[in-house]
Amino acid sequence: MSKKKLFEDIKQNPTRIYRAPGDVLRDRRFADNERLQILEAWREAVTGSTDLAEIESMILEVEARLYAHDNQAAQ
C-alpha cells in the first residue's frame, strides 16, 4: 500500500489504525501537517468528551510545532 493510500485510509477512520490519538504523534511515517489532518479527521468522528479534549490538546501541540517550524524557515 502506498503512503498516500494509507494516509487517505487513515483519514477515513483513524481508530482503525491507531488505538489512541497519541499514537498519531508517534507515527514517524507522517509529517506534522499530515498528523494534523489525521487528528482533525479523528476530532470529526469522536463522540466522547474525554477523547475530544485529548485530541484538541494534540492538535494544538502539532499546530505549535508547525508554527515554530514556519517561523524558523522564515528567518
N, C-alpha and C positions, 0 to 999 in steps of 0.2 A: 504494500500500500504506500502510495506516495505521501510525502509530508503534507502537501496541500489537501489531499483527500482526507487524511487523518484529521487535520485541523478542522475541516468542514464537518466531518462526522462528530467530532468532539463538541463543536459549537451547537450542533443539533441536540445533543444530550450529554452534557458534561458528566453527569453522575454515572453514566455507563462506563467511563474510563477511570474516573477519579472517585475515591471514597470520601474525600473531604476537600473543601476549597483550598486548603493549604498545600495539597498535592500539586495544584496547578503551579504554584510558585516554585516548587522544587523540580518541575519537569524542565530539563535542560534542552529539550528538543525545540522549544519555542522561545522567541524573543519577548521582551516585555509588552510590546504592542499586541502581540498575539495572545499573551496571557491575559491582558486586559479584555480583549474581545471574548475570550472563554469565560472569564469571571462575569462579564456583563450578560452573557447568554445564560449563565447559571442564575444570576440575580433575577432574570425574567421568569425563570422556571421555578424558583424557590417558593415554598409555601409556609415554612416555619420561620417565626421571627428571630429565633436564635441563629439559624443559618443565614438569614438576611443580614444581621449585624456583623457576622463573621465575614461574609462576602463583601459588604460595604467597606469594612476595615482593610481588606486585602486590595480592593480596587484603589483605595486611597494610597496604599503603600506603593502599588505599581505606578500610579499616576505621579507620585512624588519622585520615583526613580526616573521616569521618563522626562519629567520636568527638569530634574537635575542634569540628566544627560544632554538634553537640548540646550541648557544654559552653558554647559561646558563646551559643547560643539560651536556655539555662537561666539565664544571668546577667542 
